[in-house]
Amino acid sequence: MGFPEMIFIFFLALIIFGPKKLPEIGRQIGKALNEFKRASNEFKAQIEAEINNMETDTRSQEILPPARPPEGAVPASAAPPPAVTSELNSKAQDA
C-alpha cells in the first residue's frame, strides 16, 4: 500500500468517524497491534524453546559405538600363550 492510498483511507476515516473519534480509534488500533506483537513474540519464544529441548533430547539419546583400543594394546582378559605359562611355571619351581 502506497502513500496516496494511506492518505485516501485517512480522509475516508475522518469523514466517516469524525475528528473526535479518530484519535480514540487510532489508540485502540495501536493497542491491538501491540498486543498482537507481544503474543507473536511469546509464541516465537515458545517454539524456539521447544526446538532447543528437542535438540538436547536427541543429543542425549545418541549412543556411540565402543571405543577401539590403540594398536598394540593387550586386552586385560587375554591369557598369555601356553609357552610363556610353562616357562613361568618352571622358573617359579627353580626358585
N, C-alpha and C positions, 0 to 999 in steps of 0.2 A: 504494500500500500504506500503510495507516494504522498508527498506533502499536499498537493492540491486536493486529494481525496480526504485527507485528515481535516483540512480547513472546511470542506463541504460538510463533513459529519459534525464538526463543531458547531457550525451555523445552524444546521438542521436540529441538533440537540438544543441549542439556545432558543430556537423558535418554538420547539415542542414543549420543553420543560420550563423555560423562562430563566431569567438571570438569578432569581433567588434559589431555585432548586439545583442549579448546575453545580455549584461548589459542593453541596452535600452529596450529590451523585458521584462526583469525582472522588470524594473521600471514601465512599463506600466501594467504589471500584478499586481504589488503591489498597484498601484493607483486604479485599478479596484476593487481589494479586499477591499481596504479601503473605497471606495465609496459604495460598497455593504454592508459593515458592518454598515456604517453610516445610510444608508437607512433602513436597518433592525432594527437598534435601534430606529429610528424615528417611524417606523411602530409599533414596540412593545410598545413604549410610548403612541402612539395614541390609541391603543387597550386598554391599561390599564386605560387611562383617560376615555374612553367611558364606561368601566366596572364600574369605580368608579361613574360616573354620573348616570348610571342605578341603582346602589345600593342606591344612595342618593334619587333618584326619588321614588323607591319602599318603602323606609323608610318613606318618607314624605306622601305617599298615604295610609299608614296603618292607619285604623280607629279603635280606641279602643272602647270597649263597655263602657256604662256609669258606673261610679264608684258606688258601693253599699254603702249605709250609714252604719255606725257602728251599731252593735247590741244595742238596747235600745234607739236609737235616734228617736226623734219625728219629722216627716216631718213638714215643715213650713206651708204647706197648710192644715194640718189636723185641723179640728174644735174640740173643747172639747166636751165630751159627754153631752147629754141633762141634766143629773142630775147636773153636775158641773155648767152648764149655769144657770139653775134655782136657784141654791144655790148662785151663784154670784149676780144674779139679786135681790134676797131677801136681801142679805147683803147690796147692794147698796141702796135699798129702806129704810132700817133701819137707815142708816147713815144720 
